[in-house]
């Protein structure tokens, strides 16, 4: 009976550790994709084609759809990161994204388009 109970308790613990390890690896690959995409995002922001909204995501500032795939991939990865941070801190991904938007705005280069909390766009 003790052996069964020990195995019964060890299996869920092993699954939790495995899921946590896989999640950390997935998060690392997401962060690597964001880093790999950064030069293209940065150049698009410098040209005015992209801006940073007040929710921590990139948005198109031009009418062309050339950057649609780039925006979609970047925002999907940011969602994953914000959700992971929110889970760690017991908050929502929306709160994390809004806080990240403030950080991005503070560290953006002059000329980058940013969205204020009120929803209006301005150039830094």
C-alpha positions in Angstrom: 0.0 0.0 0.0 2.8 2.4 0.8 4.4 1.7 -2.6 1.2 2.4 -4.4 0.7 5.7 -2.4 4.3 6.8 -3.1 3.9 6.1 -6.8 0.5 7.7 -6.8 2.0 10.9 -5.4 5.2 10.8 -7.5 3.5 10.6 -10.9 1.7 14.0 -10.6 4.8 15.6 -9.1 6.9 14.4 -12.1 4.2 15.6 -14.5 4.2 19.0 -12.9 8.0 19.2 -13.1 8.0 18.1 -16.7 5.3 20.6 -17.7 7.3 23.4 -16.0 10.5 22.4 -17.8 8.7 22.2 -21.2 7.0 25.5 -20.5 10.4 27.2 -19.7 11.9 25.7 -22.9 8.9 27.0 -24.9 9.3 30.4 -23.3 13.0 30.5 -24.1 12.2 29.7 -27.8 9.5 32.5 -27.8 12.1 35.0 -26.4 14.6 33.8 -29.0 12.1 34.5 -31.8 11.4 38.0 -30.4 15.2 38.7 -30.3 15.6 37.4 -33.8 12.8 39.6 -35.1 13.9 42.7 -33.2 16.1 44.3 -35.9 13.2 44.2 -38.4 10.7 45.5 -35.8 13.1 48.3 -34.8 13.7 49.3 -38.4 10.0 49.4 -39.1 9.4 51.5 -36.0 12.2 53.9 -37.0 10.7 54.3 -40.4 7.3 55.1 -38.9 5.6 52.0 -40.4 5.0 50.4 -36.9 4.2 51.9 -33.6 3.8 50.6 -30.0 0.3 50.6 -28.7 -0.7 51.2 -25.0 -1.3 47.5 -24.5 2.3 46.4 -25.2 1.9 45.3 -28.8 3.0 46.6 -32.2 0.6 48.1 -34.6 0.8 49.1 -38.2 1.0 52.9 -38.7 0.8 52.7 -42.5 -1.9 51.5 -44.8 0.2 48.8 -46.4 -0.1 45.2 -45.3 3.6 44.4 -45.9 4.3 43.9 -42.2 1.1 42.0 -41.3 3.0 38.7 -40.8 5.7 40.4 -38.8 3.1 42.1 -36.6 1.1 38.9 -36.1 4.1 36.8 -35.1 5.5 39.5 -32.8 2.3 40.1 -31.0 1.6 36.4 -30.6 4.9 35.9 -29.0 4.4 38.9 -26.8 1.1 37.4 -25.6 2.8 34.3 -24.6 5.5 36.2 -22.6 2.9 38.5 -21.0 0.8 35.5 -20.0 3.8 33.7 -18.4 4.7 36.8 -16.4 1.1 37.3 -15.3 0.9 33.8 -14.1 4.2 34.2 -12.1 2.9 37.4 -10.5 -0.7 36.5 -10.0 -2.0 39.2 -12.3 -3.5 39.5 -15.8 -1.7 39.5 -19.1 -3.4 42.9 -19.8 -1.8 44.4 -16.7 1.6 43.1 -17.7 1.1 44.4 -21.3 0.2 47.8 -20.1 3.2 48.0 -17.8 5.4 46.8 -20.7 3.9 49.5 -22.9 5.1 52.1 -20.4 8.6 50.6 -20.4 8.7 50.5 -24.2 7.6 54.1 -24.4 10.2 55.2 -21.9 13.1 53.5 -23.7 11.9 54.2 -27.3 14.1 56.2 -29.7 13.0 59.7 -30.8 10.6 59.6 -33.7 9.0 56.3 -32.7 5.2 56.3 -32.7 3.6 55.5 -29.4 0.0 55.3 -28.2 -0.8 57.1 -25.0 -3.1 55.6 -22.3 -5.9 57.8 -23.8 -5.5 56.1 -27.1 -4.0 59.0 -29.0 -0.9 58.4 -31.0 2.2 60.6 -30.7 5.7 60.6 -31.9 8.4 60.5 -29.2 
